[in-house]
Each structure stands twice: as C-alpha cells, then as structure tokens.
Amino acid sequence: MFTCINQSCGARWKLEEVTVQNEGQGELFRCPLCGARNHVIRSVKPDGRVTYKQVRVSR
C-alpha cells in the first residue's frame, strides 16, 4: 500500500492502482488524485517477482 506524500491529499493506493515510471529522477508514481510525485525503490525477488517500496525523499 502506498500513501501520497502530499499533506493535503494523503490518499492510499495499491500497486495495481498506480503506474510506476522513471521521469529522470528515479522510479516514482504520480498520485492519481492530486498528481504528486512519490518515489519508490524497485526490487527483484529471487523468484523473479518485481516489488516496490515507497521511500521518503528529503528536500
């Protein structure tokens, strides 16, 4: 489950509900509700499954 980092939004999303892509600053998803950029880290499991973990980016 991912949570939008935009304080006024805070919507929660399942992986199936978002599109993870690289916009030049690493992999992220844009919140479908407000459009905020939310960074994720991609991992490949030994069985070949790809998983994502949301990370907080300090600015």
CNS distance restraints for C-alpha pairs under 8 A (distance, minus, plus):
assign (resid   1 and name CA) (resid  12 and name CA) 6.61 0.50 0.50
assign (resid   1 and name CA) (resid  13 and name CA) 5.67 0.50 0.50
assign (resid   1 and name CA) (resid  14 and name CA) 4.82 0.50 0.50
assign (resid   1 and name CA) (resid  15 and name CA) 6.71 0.50 0.50
assign (resid   2 and name CA) (resid  12 and name CA) 5.53 0.50 0.50
assign (resid   2 and name CA) (resid  13 and name CA) 5.10 0.50 0.50
assign (resid   2 and name CA) (resid  14 and name CA) 6.20 0.50 0.50
assign (resid   2 and name CA) (resid  15 and name CA) 7.30 0.50 0.50
assign (resid   2 and name CA) (resid  54 and name CA) 6.45 0.50 0.50
assign (resid   3 and name CA) (resid  10 and name CA) 5.84 0.50 0.50
assign (resid   3 and name CA) (resid  11 and name CA) 5.67 0.50 0.50
assign (resid   3 and name CA) (resid  12 and name CA) 4.40 0.50 0.50
assign (resid   3 and name CA) (resid  13 and name CA) 6.30 0.50 0.50
assign (resid   4 and name CA) (resid   9 and name CA) 6.57 0.50 0.50
assign (resid   4 and name CA) (resid  10 and name CA) 4.69 0.50 0.50
assign (resid   4 and name CA) (resid  11 and name CA) 5.35 0.50 0.50
assign (resid   4 and name CA) (resid  12 and name CA) 6.39 0.50 0.50
assign (resid   4 and name CA) (resid  13 and name CA) 7.96 0.50 0.50
assign (resid   4 and name CA) (resid  31 and name CA) 6.15 0.50 0.50
assign (resid   4 and name CA) (resid  36 and name CA) 7.05 0.50 0.50
assign (resid   4 and name CA) (resid  38 and name CA) 6.52 0.50 0.50
assign (resid   5 and name CA) (resid   9 and name CA) 7.58 0.50 0.50
assign (resid   5 and name CA) (resid  10 and name CA) 6.09 0.50 0.50
assign (resid   5 and name CA) (resid  36 and name CA) 7.27 0.50 0.50
assign (resid   5 and name CA) (resid  37 and name CA) 7.89 0.50 0.50
assign (resid   5 and name CA) (resid  38 and name CA) 6.46 0.50 0.50
assign (resid   5 and name CA) (resid  56 and name CA) 8.00 0.50 0.50
assign (resid   6 and name CA) (resid  10 and name CA) 5.89 0.50 0.50
assign (resid   6 and name CA) (resid  36 and name CA) 6.27 0.50 0.50
assign (resid   9 and name CA) (resid  33 and name CA) 7.82 0.50 0.50
assign (resid   9 and name CA) (resid  34 and name CA) 6.87 0.50 0.50
assign (resid  11 and name CA) (resid  31 and name CA) 7.86 0.50 0.50
assign (resid  11 and name CA) (resid  33 and name CA) 7.53 0.50 0.50
assign (resid  13 and name CA) (resid  17 and name CA) 6.06 0.50 0.50
assign (resid  13 and name CA) (resid  18 and name CA) 7.02 0.50 0.50
assign (resid  14 and name CA) (resid  18 and name CA) 7.02 0.50 0.50
assign (resid  15 and name CA) (resid  19 and name CA) 7.66 0.50 0.50
assign (resid  18 and name CA) (resid  29 and name CA) 6.35 0.50 0.50
assign (resid  18 and name CA) (resid  30 and name CA) 7.31 0.50 0.50
assign (resid  18 and name CA) (resid  31 and name CA) 7.29 0.50 0.50
assign (resid  18 and name CA) (resid  32 and name CA) 6.96 0.50 0.50
assign (resid  19 and name CA) (resid  29 and name CA) 5.68 0.50 0.50
assign (resid  19 and name CA) (resid  30 and name CA) 7.39 0.50 0.50
assign (resid  20 and name CA) (resid  27 and name CA) 6.45 0.50 0.50
assign (resid  20 and name CA) (resid  28 and name CA) 5.40 0.50 0.50
assign (resid  20 and name CA) (resid  29 and name CA) 4.64 0.50 0.50
assign (resid  20 and name CA) (resid  30 and name CA) 7.85 0.50 0.50
assign (resid  21 and name CA) (resid  27 and name CA) 5.29 0.50 0.50
assign (resid  21 and name CA) (resid  28 and name CA) 5.60 0.50 0.50
assign (resid  21 and name CA) (resid  29 and name CA) 6.31 0.50 0.50
assign (resid  22 and name CA) (resid  26 and name CA) 5.23 0.50 0.50
assign (resid  22 and name CA) (resid  27 and name CA) 4.28 0.50 0.50
assign (resid  22 and name CA) (resid  28 and name CA) 6.17 0.50 0.50
assign (resid  23 and name CA) (resid  27 and name CA) 6.95 0.50 0.50
assign (resid  23 and name CA) (resid  28 and name CA) 7.50 0.50 0.50
assign (resid  26 and name CA) (resid  39 and name CA) 7.33 0.50 0.50
assign (resid  26 and name CA) (resid  40 and name CA) 8.00 0.50 0.50
assign (resid  27 and name CA) (resid  39 and name CA) 6.06 0.50 0.50
assign (resid  27 and name CA) (resid  40 and name CA) 5.75 0.50 0.50
assign (resid  27 and name CA) (resid  41 and name CA) 6.71 0.50 0.50
assign (resid  27 and name CA) (resid  42 and name CA) 7.56 0.50 0.50
assign (resid  28 and name CA) (resid  37 and name CA) 6.44 0.50 0.50
assign (resid  28 and name CA) (resid  38 and name CA) 5.30 0.50 0.50
assign (resid  28 and name CA) (resid  39 and name CA) 4.16 0.50 0.50
assign (resid  28 and name CA) (resid  40 and name CA) 5.21 0.50 0.50
assign (resid  29 and name CA) (resid  37 and name CA) 5.96 0.50 0.50
assign (resid  29 and name CA) (resid  38 and name CA) 5.34 0.50 0.50
assign (resid  29 and name CA) (resid  39 and name CA) 6.55 0.50 0.50
assign (resid  29 and name CA) (resid  40 and name CA) 7.46 0.50 0.50
assign (resid  30 and name CA) (resid  35 and name CA) 5.05 0.50 0.50
assign (resid  30 and name CA) (resid  36 and name CA) 5.34 0.50 0.50
assign (resid  30 and name CA) (resid  37 and name CA) 4.66 0.50 0.50
assign (resid  30 and name CA) (resid  38 and name CA) 6.06 0.50 0.50
assign (resid  31 and name CA) (resid  35 and name CA) 4.61 0.50 0.50
assign (resid  31 and name CA) (resid  36 and name CA) 5.26 0.50 0.50
assign (resid  31 and name CA) (resid  37 and name CA) 6.63 0.50 0.50
assign (resid  31 and name CA) (resid  38 and name CA) 7.24 0.50 0.50
assign (resid  38 and name CA) (resid  54 and name CA) 7.30 0.50 0.50
assign (resid  38 and name CA) (resid  55 and name CA) 7.75 0.50 0.50
assign (resid  38 and name CA) (resid  56 and name CA) 7.92 0.50 0.50
assign (resid  39 and name CA) (resid  54 and name CA) 5.98 0.50 0.50
assign (resid  39 and name CA) (resid  55 and name CA) 5.68 0.50 0.50
assign (resid  39 and name CA) (resid  56 and name CA) 6.93 0.50 0.50
assign (resid  39 and name CA) (resid  57 and name CA) 7.09 0.50 0.50
assign (resid  40 and name CA) (resid  52 and name CA) 6.03 0.50 0.50
assign (resid  40 and name CA) (resid  53 and name CA) 5.29 0.50 0.50
assign (resid  40 and name CA) (resid  54 and name CA) 4.23 0.50 0.50
assign (resid  40 and name CA) (resid  55 and name CA) 5.39 0.50 0.50
assign (resid  41 and name CA) (resid  52 and name CA) 5.46 0.50 0.50
assign (resid  41 and name CA) (resid  53 and name CA) 5.26 0.50 0.50
assign (resid  41 and name CA) (resid  54 and name CA) 6.42 0.50 0.50
assign (resid  41 and name CA) (resid  55 and name CA) 6.93 0.50 0.50
assign (resid  42 and name CA) (resid  50 and name CA) 6.89 0.50 0.50
assign (resid  42 and name CA) (resid  51 and name CA) 5.84 0.50 0.50
assign (resid  42 and name CA) (resid  52 and name CA) 4.64 0.50 0.50
assign (resid  42 and name CA) (resid  53 and name CA) 6.74 0.50 0.50
assign (resid  43 and name CA) (resid  50 and name CA) 5.70 0.50 0.50
assign (resid  43 and name CA) (resid  51 and name CA) 5.22 0.50 0.50
assign (resid  43 and name CA) (resid  52 and name CA) 6.17 0.50 0.50
assign (resid  44 and name CA) (resid  48 and name CA) 5.88 0.50 0.50
assign (resid  44 and name CA) (resid  49 and name CA) 5.67 0.50 0.50
assign (resid  44 and name CA) (resid  50 and name CA) 4.52 0.50 0.50
assign (resid  44 and name CA) (resid  51 and name CA) 6.31 0.50 0.50
assign (resid  45 and name CA) (resid  49 and name CA) 5.21 0.50 0.50
assign (resid  45 and name CA) (resid  50 and name CA) 6.27 0.50 0.50
assign (resid  45 and name CA) (resid  51 and name CA) 7.44 0.50 0.50
